[in-house]
């Protein structure tokens, strides 16, 4: 452990290092908004991700962050760095090209495998940085492959975040040994829903189908709606080798070109997946719902189901848009190599099918009507409606990015979303309020109230655009005020910017055994019950719900709280890896566009640069302030802008600008833009009407 001897301490706290390419760092402090700036000469050899004790030597003021020095390294990061191995004699160096790592790493004890890997991309774990040594020392933990190859780069991203990209052989073998046949004894223990009209609606390229929905009309005019979820915990038992692996992973990871599943493919894509025309074991939430959308009865339990149709979201949307009179590209099971064909909608049943196309279309339309009612009620009750455009990178069969397009979400997506929300709400409410257990241990999906200082910052900022946030006394008022604001800015140039700032007022959703409700969705009780194939918390929820329905005693709260914290951390890690893969592919997409000009808008403002999203792809890059030669710009943190010292030209969030792509760096996943300076800006008189109007545009 390295220690500092320098002392001038206002406060001493523990935090995590976020290191820059230049060697200085920021220490992220738990449960604090502000971080601590540490100059490179005061880093004490700490590297990105290390846990450290930092002594705060200068307090924050109006113009500067807190500043400090690291006094000890508590723990080295468990995440490896990625670089190119260079072998010189018996000595090896890993050459790091990472925006959070300014040093190369020396490695010793080279094996023949390492020597053969000279020039390949590897993962290296830093073990120490001895005093008076000029470089950290580490060991190679994985050989990833040839730099630039798609598989190598995706594996590098997974390795960088400490995420696995293959299952241990013994886990795969255990999954393969699970019996596929469903015994008659098991069928007798369950509610048999195989004759109920049941469908799945998923993305066209989905392989694992967690959920299905069913619909039946009751004699009293109400509907019986079933939300059927893959019964993963029937096959994966607590403490077995598959369960331990699932705990460690916590979640499936979705990179641009692949899915890294939480469960082996024998379970995720086959045994548990609710594929059409296959009998499946499920855990179901059944509801009796009036035509006006009121839930009057609910039942939870284990079932056996049979999906009669598999739709993509696009196919289900066509049914909705044509009111059931669709000409659909094959409405049955789809595969990547099946030919598409148009199907005439009739009431006639095809051979081997229990339900006709007309009956299935009717079910989709009725479910859509109910989902629309639920959605309207949810937003009327205070759910917040963020609808920022989500972009998708399209790739060819080699993984090369060929386009960036906006994901379109329509009524078919909302249909499934609303019934999954319903199941999650009702399961959480049942356990919290509907059982005789007093305060039973349970896993909730929680989302705390917003940061009211950030809400005030948003209130102040939107005044620049002529908007006001309605008066607010409490968190519920904030939700309605935000919805009013988001509705008023739809289609406006500043919409994207204001939505980003509104999102920044929100807390991060997480898992916990202590329920505080889900603020963003507007629910007092909420959990994750509907995706056990891809999320471990859902497996915990299934086990706890089944245990309590069977009159089991209260479970150990501490055990499940630790699992909740672990699952939340793994979810965040997976999300960071997913964003990293997107960033890599976007950088790759922009490589051949260096020198090209684009229009865009400022999406972020920092002391070192302007982040700009270009149209129409929304690809974000940075304009370094030091590269703007026309003036020296000063950062105004409070007003999210920079101001030219000489010209007084102001650049603020949402401003429209023109840029040129100046350079890309695949290793660091960086895209740099240069600002195309408009001389018209400087013809405006400082403080005049023209200048003010242009600054707001």
VEXPAMI-786128 format. One record per residue (C-alpha): residue in one letter; x, y, z. Coordinates in steps of 0.001 Angstrom, whole numbers, plus 500000, padded with zeros to 6 digits. Each point is the difference from the previous one (the first is absolute). Last residue first. Layout:
BEGIN
AXYZ
...
//
This chain:
BEGIN
X468445530197468820
X500431501593503382
X503422501491499314
X498719501357496671
X497225501958501745
X502389501468502520
X502491501022497341
X497350501603497813
X498519501910502897
X503319501563500910
X502178498949502960
X503193499873497929
X499257501225496522
X499438497171497556
X502595499893497230
X501960497413502006
X497430497255499514
X499884500683496242
X503566498686499777
X498654496451500489
X502705497715501349
X499772496388498840
X500728498244503264
X502331497023499875
X498732496562500912
X501811497271501883
X498706496429500253
X501418497783502736
X499688496260500562
X503440499946501673
X501287497189497821
X497864501126497065
X501351503540499920
X498229502325497578
X501043503334498532
X498777503377498660
X496338499453499174
X498876503490498995
X497430501924501990
X497052502318499520
X498100501228503041
X496473500126501412
X499901500951503674
X498266497475502265
X502321500402502982
X501879503296499836
X502634501687497864
X500483503689500749
X501976502462497892
X501426502690502258
X502451500725497142
X503044500498502208
X499569497619502948
X497685497640498107
X497294498565502233
X499353496333500760
X496567498666501008
X498093497783502393
X498673502962502035
X501397498915503375
X503217498585498563
X501069503145498123
X503168498870498176
X502271502706498559
X500917499965496305
X503151501461498429
X499224501213496480
X500328499327496251
X502357497047500444
X497374497494501138
X502258496949500475
X500540500684503730
X496233499789500486
X500045496394498798
X496971499349497723
X498732496614501101
X498054497306498212
X496475498644500152
X498331498017497212
X496341501119499899
X499655498299496563
X498068502771498236
X501563502308500947
X503037500536502209
X500105499908503789
X502620502417501369
X501959499876503246
X501746503286500718
X503401499924501675
X502427500121502911
X498023501828502705
X496902498046499023
X496878500561497891
X497787497198498718
X497490499357497222
X500874502907497696
X498002499623496805
X500926498712496575
X500666500857496380
X502590497934498196
X503246500448498058
X502233497214498657
X503759500072500589
X500056496651501805
X496927498051498846
X501780496691499353
X500652499430503712
X496474501085501054
X498500496482499995
X503002498646501943
X499442502690502629
X496308499083500081
X500934496320500329
X502316500690502937
X497461502274501675
X497303497341499668
X502326497411501536
X500825502399502853
X496306500702500612
X499357496259500364
X502995499649502313
X498727502855502188
X496520498416500160
X501508496652500967
X501926501672502833
X496877501780501221
X498029496755499998
X502837498236501792
X499994502653502740
X496214499778500407
X500221496189500169
X502721500139502685
X498005502476502083
X496868497848499686
X501929496823500880
X501274501717503153
X496436501050500835
X498843496407499461
X502393498576502581
X499324502822502479
X496217499485499809
X500050496287500854
X496657498533498886
X496679500198501827
X498358496610500470
X498361498062497169
X496218499976499514
X500293498412496492
X499102503377498470
X502899501406502029
X502532497566498529
X498659500384496446
X500306503801500263
X503508499768501486
X501229497605497318
X498514501963497110
X501343503293501406
X503514498558500327
X499856498825496373
X498853503490498986
X503000501444501866
X502272497778497820
X499077501723496740
X500109498477496454
X497937496809500098
X498122501266503084
X498356502840498035
X496477500773501291
X500168500176503782
X501867503264500564
X498439501914502896
X497722502951500694
X497957501337502882
X498998503644500463
X500034500550496232
X500458503315498138
X502226498605497235
X502786502487500672
X499524499909503775
X500145496255500508
X499110499251503597
X502144500409503126
X500226496277500762
X502897498691502028
X501034496575498635
X501843501846497235
X500655499972496268
X500968503160498121
X498668502970498027
X502427502928499754
X498712503347501305
X498502502541497608
X501013503640499607
X502350498980497172
X497018498808497959
X498600503540500013
X503354501288498761
X500014497548497084
X496332500788499229
X500832503713499881
X502751499417497456
X497967497714497739
X496998502328499918
X501986503177499195
X499210499851496279
X496253499597500740
X498092496872498913
X498732499286503498
X500910502861502363
X496533500527501536
X499428496310500740
X503322499678501816
X499200503073502104
X496563498742500996
X501443496587500831
X502715501658502085
X497397502026501932
X497921496871500644
X503036498126501336
X501188503013502025
X496577500261501673
X500360496398501098
X503433500762501465
X498679502835502182
X498992503644500019
X500469500777496313
X499206503114497943
X499796499300496245
X503329499961498172
X500253503055497770
X501155500250496403
X501395502960498033
X503115498254498728
X502390501651502479
X497350499348502691
X500712496312499414
X503257500316501956
X498567501340503259
X497367497260500325
X502578497370499064
X502324501299502729
X497044499920502409
X499316496357499080
X503689499278500523
X499775501423503528
X496854497906500491
X501779496721499249
X497215497742498798
X498067497479502132
X501304496448500212
X499569497192497494
X499498496508501380
X499767496535498491
X499023497909502981
X501329496663501240
X498082498594502964
X500396499264503693
X496520499843501525
X498840503013502016
X497511498037502113
X498958496830498148
X496236499674499620
X500311500686496296
X498287502615497831
X501898503135500955
X503698499733499133
X499885496626498217
X496863500744497982
X501081503581499283
X503322498837498535
X498287497360497850
X497336502490498909
X502469502682498950
X502248497623498032
X497047498330498256
X498500503369499024
X503354501306498781
X500374496920497784
X496475500602498714
X500773503645499223
X503302499265498257
X498481497337497747
X497386502381498607
X502443502919500024
X502257498208497526
X497013499243497754
X498895503644500271
X503191501404498497
X503719500329500727
X502270500822497059
X503711499554500505
X501866502762498194
X502604499046497446
X503799499793499825
X501438498373496879
X502572497512498655
X501900498939503105
X502376497061499344
X499123496908502060
X500965497549497250
X496369499184499173
X499204503690499495
X499237502448502792
X497173502420500808
X500628502257502983
X496783500905501808
X498947503416501278
X497560500754502782
X498012503229499704
X499142501460503418
X496482499123501150
X499962500847503713
X496414499777501207
X499947500273503786
X497327497968501778
X497743502348501979
X496567498404500387
X498773501319496632
X503058498358498440
X499039496624501419
X496317500389499188
X500739500629496312
X502350497030499854
X497518497673501667
X497231501049497580
X502285499518496991
X500998496551501313
X496330499008500189
X499339501037496403
X503208498302498796
X499020496773501736
X496706500126498131
X501771500588496669
X502549497221500525
X497271497559501054
X497891500849496938
X503023499392497756
X500395496537501550
X496353499187499420
X500126501216496404
X503204498050499312
X498258496840501144
X500627498256503309
X500602496314500763
X502637499444497335
X500958496545498723
X498640500613496522
X499140503637499435
X496947501456501664
X497549501943497863
X498865503385501288
X502005501654497240
X502875502452499592
X501814499469496725
X503646499273500637
X502873501649498169
X503247498092499794
X503427500330501494
X502638497336499411
X501532498395503078
X503771500374500461
X500099502123503143
X497092498184501573
X496415500963500580
X497171498095501679
X496556500942498775
X498738503273498587
X501620499695496556
X500489503471498550
X496675501575500791
X497225501332497850
X497987501538502807
X496290500416500570
X500369499880503786
X499376503696500624
X502517500828497259
X502265501988502358
X499670497497502841
X500732496930497859
X502919501816498375
X501383500838503439
X499919496323500961
X502119499230496938
X502490502780500736
X500315498938503638
X500881496493498817
X497316497427500491
X500109496390501249
X496726498099499945
X498381497031501790
X501973500261503240
X499373496915502132
X499822500303503776
X500645497997503172
X499383501872503233
X501536500983503322
X498190502567502067
X498634503488500443
X496330500984499961
X498324503399499632
X496456501299500122
X498219503316499340
X502595501799497845
X498275503058498499
X500783500720496348
X496643501305498773
X499207496652498306
X500347498417503471
X503109498023500863
X500322496569501602
X503721499489500422
X502361497027499876
X503697500272500927
X501815496908498795
X503138498005500712
X500633497862496931
X500902496476498891
X499901499749496223
X498143497968497376
X501341500877496551
X497899501403497146
X501676503384500179
X503233500457501993
X499735500998503640
X503750499744500700
X500758497940503120
X501363496831498339
X501335501566496807
X501505503463499719
X500737500775503655
X500283496447501355
X502210498130497503
X501481503432499178
X501669500212503414
X498511502596502369
X500989503637500481
X500325500409496253
X502734501970498215
X498024501399497076
X501743500999496812
X500741502672497379
X499307503306501758
X500586498607503475
X497153498760502175
X501046498549503354
X497826497492501841
X499699500661503705
X501405499146503422
X503114498341498584
X501204498699503381
X496486499069501080
X499396498150496720
X503255498046500438
X498967498991503515
X496557498974498731
X501498497847497249
X502273498201502490
X497187499308502456
X499534502247503039
X496312500710499551
X498457497801497274
X499886500785496291
X497372497922498161
X496827500986501847
X501637503373500640
X499859500833496285
X496213499865499823
X499717502136496844
X497411502712500644
X496314499957499115
X497931503179500299
X496402498836499798
X496992502152499233
X496487498887500904
X497622502492498468
X496669501225501338
X496657499532498292
X498454497952502813
X500443496746498009
X503772500554499807
X501954500921496868
X503468498394499881
X503376501578499291
X503586498774500339
X503373501711500255
X503490498560499582
X503310500726501684
X503677499173500166
X500510499188496310
X503699499434499306
X501071500264496370
X498909503523499097
X500818501288496486
X496479501200499150
X499610501678503381
X497319498332502137
X496253499288500092
X498988496581501360
X496491498561499753
X497549497931502048
X496404498974499248
X499294497594502866
X500048496256499241
X503399499437501640
X498937501790503158
X500327497092502455
X500371501247503563
X502904498074501448
X500731497034502269
X498366497594497560
X502405501073497217
X502969499161502234
X498688496499500619
X499482499522496251
X503696500668499523
X501282502817497767
X502787498691497758
X503136502113499502
X502009498468502836
X502893502219501240
X503285498401498908
X500865502699497425
X499844502677502700
X502471498119502208
X502353499544497034
X499942503732499195
X500784500806503648
X502843497430500072
X501512501466496827
X500243503481501545
X497808502417498074
X501486502461497500
X500169503772499657
X500391500887503661
X499764503592501263
X502854501695501861
X499272503358498418
X503180500053497914
X499560496304499207
X496583500628498458
X501340502895497928
X503000497932498892
X497709497129498995
X498172502445497713
X503305501225498547
X501385496509499421
X496785498765498419
X499955502952497574
X503615499721498913
X501873503283500500
X502764498598502198
X500596496244499558
X498939497930502970
X498790500247503597
X502751498430502090
X498774500027503601
X501272500594503535
X503401501500499234
X501735501075503194
X500843503439501296
X502703502465500983
X499517503772499934
X502652502159498332
X502932502266500937
X500988498125503166
X501178502152502940
X497332498509502273
X498447496791498680
X496845500260497928
X498022496871500734
X497647497325498670
X498674501547496788
X497844497513498087
X500800499641496298
X497555499115497227
X501627499226496651
X499987501175496356
X502547498204497854
X503414501269498890
X501934497292501877
X497525497236500847
X502561497254499328
X502086501404502879
X496920499865502230
X499299496357499108
X503678499209500610
X499541501336503511
X501085503445501154
X500879500371503676
X500075503783499632
X497556502725499006
X500599503768499813
X496919502169499525
X499797503096497785
X498857503242501616
X497436502715499207
X496907497869500734
X496455501416500039
X499833501027496316
X501355496594499048
X502774499014497624
X502128497735502196
X503233498402498788
X500399496789501994
X503707499456500536
X501827496682500211
X503541499143501078
X501748496733499223
X501399501294496722
X497805502901498922
X496349498970499851
X497361502577499062
X496418499251501043
X497351502380498675
X497564501448502527
X496965499514502232
X499966500851503704
X498605497492502472
X497190500616502498
X500638498849503582
X501041503527500942
X502771500299502580
X498897500377503605
X500544502498502820
X502559502241498289
X501185502631502452
X500412503757500439
X498548501129496678
X500098503769499615
X497265502591499947
X498002502596498138
X496316500858500272
X498812501489496735
X500658503595498984
X498189503195498994
X497299500625502600
X501924498173502718
X500703496382500891
X502344499456502937
X503730499488499583
X502124497313501681
X497620497038499937
X501978496914501007
X499102497031497845
X499886496398501184
X499942497706496997
X498014497314498187
X501550499382496576
X497745500229496928
X502486501958497867
X503490499964501449
X501671501135503213
X503763500567499760
X500037502602502774
X497526502222498070
X501491503267501359
X502335500710497051
X497085499459497580
X497839502648501675
X497012498722502051
X496502501440499415
X497392498852502523
X496460499042498975
X496741501797500734
X496553498387500278
X500738497924503053
X498522496626500997
X503250498151499241
X502932502265499056
X501429499903496478
X503645501053500092
X500950501915496858
X503409499410498490
X503052501551498387
X502166497848497739
X499422501630496605
X497879497075498767
X497667500676502927
X499346497806503031
X496676499428501754
X501085498765503409
X497531498644502569
X499377501515503411
X500876499993503690
X500063503219502012
X502386502302501875
X498987503568500787
X501666503417500189
X503480498503499760
X503335501601499345
X502406497090500294
X502523498559497549
X501371496609501030
X498085497952497447
X499539496249500332
X500424497039497687
X498551496620501002
//
